[in-house]
C-alpha cells in the first residue's frame, strides 16, 4: 500500500464496502460484497486489504448497535443484536489481530456519513431512510455519541390525520422507523416506495413524519442543516416537501432554521457517504 | 474579592441571582432580585459585585434565546426575543465594560444546570419544567450547543388518549411546552400544579409527556441519565412515574436505559443548580 493510502470499511446491514483511499474521503479502489456474520465479513475485508499491502490505518463505519464510545469497556464491539453472528463480535479486535500495528477508528455508519456530508459546517444532522431509520449528528464540530449512540428511528412522532397504520417496528410499532422506513411504506401501501412515486398521499404522510424528525432535531441537537439520504428519500421533490412542512410547523421559532435556507438537503455523496466518512475518520 | 473567589450570574425569566463563590460550584454569598430589562438587571449585578471587589472571572447562566456558540458573530448577546429590553443586549459586552480584565463564560441556564447536575457522568440531560420547558445536554463530557442551542420544549409529543387540550405555546400550541409546562397545567385543569397533587389524571398526562421527552432524548443525544427539575416536577413520585412509563414505551431497546437505573432523577441541587453551574463554567 502506498504511503498516505489508508483503508475504510463500511458495514451495512446487507452489503459491506472495503476500500483504499485517502483521509479526505477519496476512494481509490473499492470492493462491495454481501454482509454475512462478523467473522466471515471481516475475513473477506482483511484478505482484500492484505492483497493491497498492510494498511497503516483503517476507519470503520458500522451499523448499530455498536460500542463507539471510547469510555466504554466494550469499545469496538457489536452490542446485543438479533442479527446472527454479530452480538459481541469485536471489530477492533479482528482488525488488530490481522494487522497488529494498524490504527483503527470506528464510528456508527450514520456518524461517518455526517462527517462526509458536513461540507464545512460544524452543526449538521444526517438521517437515512432505508430498511430502518438512523441518524448521525455533528455538533460543535464533533461527532456526537452520548452514552452509546443515537437511535434516531425510535421515538414517537405525532400521527398524521387519517393515518391509522400500526407500524412495523418489532419493538415500538409506530415509532418513526415503524411508520416511515422503507418496509413501513411497503406494508402500508402494498407497494415498494419506488412504485409509489405518483401517490401523493404516501408522500404527504412520509414527509410529515420527516418534518417532525427535523423539528425534533432542532429542539434537541439544533443543527444548521439536516441531510436526508437513503432509498426512500429519492422521490422527486422530497426534500423541498419536508422543508415546507417543517417551516409550517416550526412557525419561525428556531433561529437555526430561520438563518439557513435550504435547511433540508439531499446527500452530496449519495451511496458513497458511508465509505467516504469511514476514510475521513482518519483525518 | 479574595484570591480564588469568582462570580456567577444566573439570569432567570423572573429573578436573577448574582453570587461569589468557587469554581467547584460552592456559593459563598448570593443576592436574588427581580429580573427587569437587560441594562438594569446587569447594572444591579455589577454594583453588587463591585462592592465585593473586582472579580477575575464571571460565569453567566442565561435564559434563551442567547448566543452561546463562540463561532457566532453575536456571541454573548441575547437573540430576538419578545421579552422587553433584552433583544440584542450584549451580556458579555456589559460585563467587559464594567470589568475590563474579567474573563467571562456564558452558557444557557439549562446547560449550566446540567454541569451542576452531571455528578461525574459524561452523558446527561437536564429538563426543567416551570413557566416553560427547557433542556440542557452534556454529551461525551461537553456541553452541547449545536448551531444556537437546544429548545427542548418545542417539538410535538404524541397526545395522550383522552387529551384534547390545545396547549398554551404561542408559537406551536400543543408542543411539549404547550402541553406540559406549569401554565399549561394551570390552564388545562383550572388549578396550579401544586393544587393538583391529589389529581391522578393530571399526573398521568404530565408524566406521559415527560416519558416521551426522555425517549426522544435517548433517540437523539442518548444520555445515561435524565435529571428533571423545576416546580412542576416536585409532585411526590413524579420521577418514578416518568421512569415507569419510559421503560414501558422503550421496550428494552435502548442500551443506555437498560444499563442505568434509576434513569430519571430529581436534581441534586434543586433551585441552586443554575447558580452553581454558572460558577462551574469557570473550572
Interface residues (C-beta under 8 A of the other chain):
Chain A: X65 X69 X71 X79 X80 X122 X123 X135 X137 X139 X140 X142 X144 X145 X146 X147 X148 X149 X150 X151 X152 X153 X154 X155 X156 X157 X158 X159 X171 X172 X212 X215 X216 X217 X218 X219 X220 X221 X222 X223 X224 X249 X250 X251 X252 X253 X254 X255 X256 X259 X260
Chain B: X65 X69 X71 X79 X80 X122 X123 X135 X137 X139 X140 X142 X144 X145 X146 X147 X148 X149 X150 X151 X152 X153 X154 X155 X156 X157 X158 X159 X171 X172 X212 X215 X216 X217 X218 X219 X220 X221 X222 X223 X224 X249 X250 X251 X252 X253 X254 X255 X256 X259 X260
